[in-house]
Amino acid sequence: MADLWETLKERPTGKALRLLVEALVLRSLKESLRGVYLRGEAPEGPLVLALNHHGFFDGHLAWLLGKLCRRPLSLLVAEENLRAYPVLKLAGALEAGRVREALRRLRRGEWVALFPEGEMRYPGPLGPLREGANWLARKAGVPLLPVALRVVLRGYEHPEAFVWIGKPVPPGEEAGALGGLLQALDALLAKTHPREVPEGFREVLRGRRSLEERVLPLVRLLRP
C-alpha cells in the first residue's frame, strides 16, 4: 500500500489530493489557533528533527515548519494511524517502521521528523526518549535538530502555538538539547504577559482573532 501511495504522488490525481490534504491541514491551523509563532532558524542540509509530542497539533506544526523552511519533510507516524488515514502519506507522513525509506530520504538531502518520546504525553517536561532519532541520525550521518512545541491558551479566546528551533546537535545529545529547549520555552511563556508575543518569536501564521479583537475596530469607528 505504501508503494501505491508513493507512486500516486507523482500522478496528477495524487498531486491534486496532496494539495487538498495540505489545504485542510492549513485550514485546521488557521481556524483552531489564534496564531503560530516561530523562533530560531534551521540550518541547511539533511536533518533529523526531534520534537516533543504533547498535543493534537504537533503533527500539523511539523508539516508547517517544513513548508516555512521550504524543505521536503517526512514525519514518522504510527502505522495504525496511517492505516486509518493513508491519504496523509501524500503530505509527507511515513510509517514509523519504514526506517530504510527514512534513510533514503535523508540521503537525498531531505528532513525526517519524529517524536522520540514515542507517544503523546500530558503537557509538561520532556518524557523518556526512545532511540529512533539517535539511530536515524547516526546511520545517515546527519545532525539532530531539537524543536520544542507548545500550544497554549493564554490571554485570548483561541490557543496559540509556539515553535522554537534549537541548535543542531550530534546523535546522543537530543535528550538534553530538546529537554532544555522545552524548559526554556515554558519559562519564557511563564514570564511573558499573556497578551504579548514572547521575546524572539515572530508570527508566521495568523489564525482566528478573539471576539473582542474583531469587535474593537467597530467600537473605535462608532466612538464620537
Order of alpha helices (4+ residues) and beta strands (2+ residues): alpha-alpha-beta-beta-alpha-beta-alpha-beta-alpha-beta-alpha-beta-beta-alpha-beta-alpha
